[in-house]
Amino acid sequence: RRPALQRFGRFLGHPVVAWLAFVVTTWAWHTPFLYELALSSDGWHQVEHVFFLCVGLLFWWPVVQPWPSHAVWPRWAMVPYLLLAAFQNTVFSALFAFSSRVFYPRYAAAPRITAASALEDQAAAGALLWVASALILLPTAFLLVVQLLSPQQTPSASGTRPPPRAIGRVDLLRSRGLGPLLRSLAFRRVLQCVCYAVAALVVLDGF
Protein backbone atom coordinates (compact mmCIF):
# COMPACT_ATOMS: atom_id res chain seq x y z
CA ARG A 1 0.00 0.00 0.00
CA ARG A 2 2.99 2.33 0.06
CA PRO A 3 2.84 4.72 -2.92
CA ALA A 4 6.63 4.67 -3.33
CA LEU A 5 6.68 0.87 -3.60
CA GLN A 6 3.76 0.96 -6.01
CA ARG A 7 5.59 3.40 -8.27
CA PHE A 8 8.73 1.27 -8.09
CA GLY A 9 6.71 -1.83 -8.94
CA ARG A 10 5.10 -0.12 -11.94
CA PHE A 11 8.55 0.97 -13.08
CA LEU A 12 9.92 -2.58 -12.89
CA GLY A 13 6.85 -3.99 -14.61
CA HIS A 14 7.01 -1.58 -17.54
CA PRO A 15 7.58 -3.55 -20.78
CA VAL A 16 10.62 -1.48 -21.80
CA VAL A 17 12.32 -1.96 -18.43
CA ALA A 18 11.44 -5.67 -18.30
CA TRP A 19 12.66 -6.29 -21.87
CA LEU A 20 15.93 -4.41 -21.38
CA ALA A 21 16.57 -6.15 -18.04
CA PHE A 22 16.05 -9.51 -19.70
CA VAL A 23 18.40 -8.78 -22.59
CA VAL A 24 21.12 -7.05 -20.57
CA THR A 25 21.17 -9.78 -17.92
CA THR A 26 21.36 -12.54 -20.51
CA TRP A 27 24.28 -10.97 -22.34
CA ALA A 28 26.10 -9.71 -19.23
CA TRP A 29 26.19 -13.03 -17.42
CA HIS A 30 27.51 -14.76 -20.54
CA THR A 31 30.50 -12.45 -20.90
CA PRO A 32 33.71 -14.39 -20.17
CA PHE A 33 34.45 -12.43 -16.99
CA LEU A 34 31.11 -12.93 -15.24
CA TYR A 35 30.64 -16.47 -16.55
CA GLU A 36 34.08 -17.55 -15.31
CA LEU A 37 33.33 -15.84 -11.99
CA ALA A 38 30.14 -17.89 -11.63
CA LEU A 39 32.04 -21.09 -12.46
CA SER A 40 34.72 -20.40 -9.87
CA SER A 41 32.43 -19.42 -6.98
CA ASP A 42 29.29 -21.14 -5.66
CA GLY A 43 28.09 -17.83 -4.21
CA TRP A 44 28.34 -15.98 -7.51
CA HIS A 45 26.77 -18.97 -9.25
CA GLN A 46 23.73 -18.59 -7.01
CA VAL A 47 23.65 -14.83 -7.62
CA GLU A 48 23.67 -15.54 -11.36
CA HIS A 49 20.62 -17.79 -11.11
CA VAL A 50 18.81 -15.31 -8.86
CA PHE A 51 19.31 -12.71 -11.60
CA PHE A 52 17.98 -15.10 -14.23
CA LEU A 53 14.91 -15.93 -12.13
CA CYS A 54 14.09 -12.31 -11.29
CA VAL A 55 14.49 -10.94 -14.83
CA GLY A 56 12.56 -13.94 -16.16
CA LEU A 57 9.64 -13.02 -13.92
CA LEU A 58 9.95 -9.38 -14.99
CA PHE A 59 10.07 -10.31 -18.67
CA TRP A 60 6.88 -12.39 -18.55
CA TRP A 61 5.00 -9.99 -16.27
CA PRO A 62 3.64 -7.74 -19.08
CA VAL A 63 2.72 -10.82 -21.13
CA VAL A 64 0.90 -12.75 -18.39
CA GLN A 65 -0.38 -9.57 -16.72
CA PRO A 66 -1.22 -11.14 -13.35
CA TRP A 67 -4.00 -9.67 -11.23
CA PRO A 68 -4.22 -7.00 -9.87
CA SER A 69 -1.65 -5.35 -12.15
CA HIS A 70 -2.78 -3.15 -15.05
CA ALA A 71 -1.49 -3.25 -18.61
CA VAL A 72 0.76 -0.35 -19.57
CA TRP A 73 0.68 -1.10 -23.30
CA PRO A 74 -2.19 -2.47 -25.43
CA ARG A 75 -2.32 -6.24 -25.78
CA TRP A 76 -1.14 -6.28 -29.40
CA ALA A 77 2.16 -4.65 -28.36
CA MET A 78 3.15 -7.89 -26.64
CA VAL A 79 3.55 -9.55 -30.05
CA PRO A 80 6.51 -7.38 -31.18
CA TYR A 81 7.71 -7.49 -27.54
CA LEU A 82 8.12 -11.28 -27.84
CA LEU A 83 9.35 -11.26 -31.44
CA LEU A 84 12.09 -8.74 -30.63
CA ALA A 85 13.16 -10.94 -27.71
CA ALA A 86 13.29 -13.92 -30.07
CA PHE A 87 15.36 -11.92 -32.57
CA GLN A 88 17.95 -10.84 -30.00
CA ASN A 89 18.13 -14.42 -28.76
CA THR A 90 18.79 -15.57 -32.32
CA VAL A 91 21.77 -13.23 -32.51
CA PHE A 92 22.91 -14.30 -29.05
CA SER A 93 22.66 -18.02 -29.82
CA ALA A 94 24.28 -17.66 -33.24
CA LEU A 95 27.42 -16.22 -31.63
CA PHE A 96 27.86 -19.50 -29.76
CA ALA A 97 26.73 -21.77 -32.59
CA PHE A 98 28.99 -20.30 -35.28
CA SER A 99 31.97 -18.98 -33.32
CA SER A 100 35.43 -20.16 -34.38
CA ARG A 101 36.87 -19.94 -30.85
CA VAL A 102 35.93 -21.11 -27.37
CA PHE A 103 34.66 -18.21 -25.24
CA TYR A 104 35.38 -19.64 -21.79
CA PRO A 105 38.93 -20.77 -20.87
CA ARG A 106 37.67 -23.11 -18.15
CA TYR A 107 35.71 -25.16 -20.69
CA ALA A 108 38.65 -25.22 -23.10
CA ALA A 109 40.92 -26.65 -20.38
CA ALA A 110 38.39 -29.05 -18.87
CA PRO A 111 38.83 -32.80 -19.57
CA ARG A 112 36.52 -34.05 -22.31
CA ILE A 113 33.92 -36.64 -21.29
CA THR A 114 32.63 -37.10 -24.86
CA ALA A 115 34.20 -37.19 -28.30
CA ALA A 116 33.04 -33.62 -28.97
CA SER A 117 35.62 -30.88 -28.71
CA ALA A 118 35.11 -27.79 -26.57
CA LEU A 119 34.22 -25.79 -29.68
CA GLU A 120 31.69 -28.39 -30.81
CA ASP A 121 30.19 -28.45 -27.33
CA GLN A 122 29.84 -24.66 -27.43
CA ALA A 123 28.13 -24.85 -30.82
CA ALA A 124 25.69 -27.44 -29.47
CA ALA A 125 24.94 -25.13 -26.53
CA GLY A 126 24.17 -22.29 -28.95
CA ALA A 127 21.82 -24.53 -30.94
CA LEU A 128 20.06 -25.62 -27.74
CA LEU A 129 19.59 -21.99 -26.66
CA TRP A 130 18.32 -21.13 -30.12
CA VAL A 131 15.69 -23.86 -30.35
CA ALA A 132 14.54 -23.81 -26.73
CA SER A 133 13.82 -20.09 -26.76
CA ALA A 134 12.04 -20.29 -30.13
CA LEU A 135 9.79 -23.07 -28.80
CA ILE A 136 8.68 -20.75 -25.97
CA LEU A 137 8.64 -17.24 -27.43
CA LEU A 138 7.19 -17.89 -30.89
CA PRO A 139 4.20 -20.06 -29.88
CA THR A 140 3.34 -17.50 -27.19
CA ALA A 141 3.41 -14.69 -29.76
CA PHE A 142 1.28 -16.82 -32.09
CA LEU A 143 -1.26 -17.44 -29.33
CA LEU A 144 -1.53 -13.71 -28.72
CA VAL A 145 -2.16 -13.13 -32.44
CA VAL A 146 -4.92 -15.75 -32.41
CA GLN A 147 -6.52 -14.11 -29.37
CA LEU A 148 -6.39 -10.67 -30.99
CA LEU A 149 -7.99 -11.99 -34.19
CA SER A 150 -10.69 -14.03 -32.44
CA PRO A 151 -14.28 -12.74 -32.71
CA GLN A 152 -15.43 -10.43 -29.94
CA GLN A 153 -17.98 -11.69 -27.43
CA THR A 154 -21.54 -10.80 -28.39
CA PRO A 155 -24.66 -10.51 -26.21
CA SER A 156 -26.44 -13.80 -25.60
CA ALA A 157 -30.04 -14.51 -26.57
CA SER A 158 -31.14 -13.72 -23.02
CA GLY A 159 -29.97 -10.14 -23.48
CA THR A 160 -27.01 -10.37 -21.13
CA ARG A 161 -24.40 -7.82 -22.12
CA PRO A 162 -20.72 -8.78 -22.34
CA PRO A 163 -18.31 -7.27 -19.83
CA PRO A 164 -17.01 -3.79 -20.74
CA ARG A 165 -13.87 -3.66 -22.84
CA ALA A 166 -10.64 -2.43 -21.32
CA ILE A 167 -10.11 1.30 -21.64
CA GLY A 168 -7.52 2.19 -24.25
CA ARG A 169 -7.63 -1.17 -26.02
CA VAL A 170 -7.36 -0.99 -29.79
CA ASP A 171 -10.10 -3.09 -31.41
CA LEU A 172 -8.88 -3.85 -34.92
CA LEU A 173 -12.07 -5.77 -35.68
CA ARG A 174 -14.07 -2.51 -35.48
CA SER A 175 -11.74 -0.47 -37.68
CA ARG A 176 -13.08 0.62 -41.06
CA GLY A 177 -10.14 -0.54 -43.11
CA LEU A 178 -9.01 -3.78 -41.50
CA GLY A 179 -12.24 -4.72 -39.74
CA PRO A 180 -14.03 -6.56 -42.58
CA LEU A 181 -10.84 -8.37 -43.56
CA LEU A 182 -10.00 -9.47 -40.02
CA ARG A 183 -13.57 -10.63 -39.40
CA SER A 184 -13.24 -12.99 -42.35
CA LEU A 185 -12.76 -16.55 -41.08
CA ALA A 186 -10.89 -17.52 -44.25
CA PHE A 187 -8.39 -14.68 -43.80
CA ARG A 188 -7.77 -15.62 -40.16
CA ARG A 189 -7.18 -19.26 -41.08
CA VAL A 190 -4.69 -18.25 -43.79
CA LEU A 191 -2.89 -15.92 -41.38
CA GLN A 192 -2.73 -18.64 -38.74
CA CYS A 193 -1.24 -21.10 -41.26
CA VAL A 194 1.35 -18.51 -42.29
CA CYS A 195 2.30 -17.94 -38.64
CA TYR A 196 2.62 -21.69 -38.09
CA ALA A 197 4.84 -22.01 -41.17
CA VAL A 198 7.08 -19.11 -40.08
CA ALA A 199 7.41 -20.56 -36.57
CA ALA A 200 8.27 -23.98 -38.02
CA LEU A 201 10.91 -22.48 -40.32
CA VAL A 202 12.54 -20.59 -37.44
CA VAL A 203 12.68 -23.77 -35.33
CA LEU A 204 14.09 -25.79 -38.24
CA ASP A 205 16.65 -23.06 -38.87
CA GLY A 206 17.65 -23.31 -35.22
CA PHE A 207 18.15 -27.06 -35.54
C-alpha positions, 0 to 999 in steps of 0.5 A: 500500500505504500505509494513509493513501492507501487511506483517502483513496482510499476517501473519494474513492470514496464515492458521497456524496463522488463525487456531491457533487463532480460536482454542485458542480464542474458548478455552480461552473465555470458560475458567471459568475466562474469561467466568464469566468476560464476564457475569459480564461486558457488556464491556468484553462481547462485547470484547468477541464477537469482538474476535469471529468475528475477528478470525472467519473472519481470520479462513475462510480467507484461505478457501474463499480466497477473491480477491486480496489475494493469497493462501499460501497453495495449495487448497487441504490443506484446507480439513485437515485444516477444518477437524482438526478444526472439530476434535478439536471442537468435543473434545471441545463440548464433554467436555460440553456434557459429563462433570459431573460438571457445569463449570460456577458458575453463571449458577449453581446459576441462577434460573431455567426457565425450568425443566432442571438442570444446568448440563443438560443445559450445556450438551445441549449446548455442543450438540448444539456446536457439531452439529452446527459446524459439519453442517458448517465445514464438508459440506464445506470440502466435497465441496472442495473435490468435486471441487478438484476431478471435471474434469479440464476445456478443450478447447472448439470446437472453440479453445479457451484455458482455463485460465492458472492454478495457479502456484504451484497447485498440479493437482492430475488428471494429476499424473501417479498413481492417475490420471486414478483412480481419472478421473474415474466417478464411483470412484468419485461417490463412494468417494462422497457417502462415504464422505456423509455417514461419514458426516452423521455419525458425525452429528448423533453422535453429536445428 
